[in-house]
């Protein structure tokens, strides 16, 4: 963890930091857009990190600096609001505002210097990593004991209330609960989770970052959340459900009769079949059936493309060429609308796959994608100096 970071901290504040912190980012194997529908997902933390050097201040200011940003943000703990001038600082600042809102007395300010090697706006959850990291920093520095799942919930409250994205808990839980070589089977109905060994037997899980920029708050993400709410309202008087995840695949015929709007019906069909794909993926993984797992990944991409309509031309093209160049399964991961995908590819074919996909994608869009092997890792880390 970061000599550049400690050096920058020292140069900026003329003293050494007290602690170093790190948060990984995440992929989601299966279970997309199910979290805010109280359904199932199977994410894992991967070893691309945001790190931070932190120390206390004698006043009540929060001074935020990032090696990846052009400007610093400094705000008093007594006067935090979401504002345009705070720019990227609105993410970390939300954590302090949320703690204050929860009634915590924060007796001193902090200096924080961040450094990230998570590709920005990549669908790998750089924003949740920043939120979780800052929630973790605050819990350690202010001595507020929080379990990893409580850190995740604090970060989630901050993202929804302070930053205005109506997202589910997937990203925050994946990052806070990450465990080396394990996937996390998350049930968003009650936020319960279970660690799962998922083995790909001779295959690697490649991550492909499309390098298409997007901003979730202004993307159709919130529209999808609204469409799902609308579907629940329509179905509730007829079927005994609280969320779309209470529906089974066998209920879809009934839903088709009840929902007159074809677009809304297709949103429902994605959520219901995606929850089933998570269950099927777990079973296939238990049986060591990699071909079945790959087929489920492909079906998920098709459903996100045709029914949920969140893939877009870049991710669809990556799906097409990944299968052409040897992947047996490939799907977008995260919110979509640009972002990233994951692909299952034979270990010995990875380098050639990477070269061919990069060349073809660059030829079509003039953009170099970033492709690397996923390394599933532990969640939040703290180190005293
Ligand atoms: C984003 C959101 C998550 C989840 C995914 C889609 O990453 O932050 O809560 O909804 O999209 O599965």
Boltz pocket constraint, residues with backbone or C-beta under 6 A from the ligand:
constraints:
  - pocket:
      binder: B
      contacts: [[A, 28], [A, 31], [A, 32], [A, 33], [A, 34], [A, 35], [A, 36], [A, 123], [A, 125], [A, 167], [A, 168], [A, 169], [A, 170], [A, 171], [A, 334], [A, 335], [A, 336]]
      max_distance: 6.0
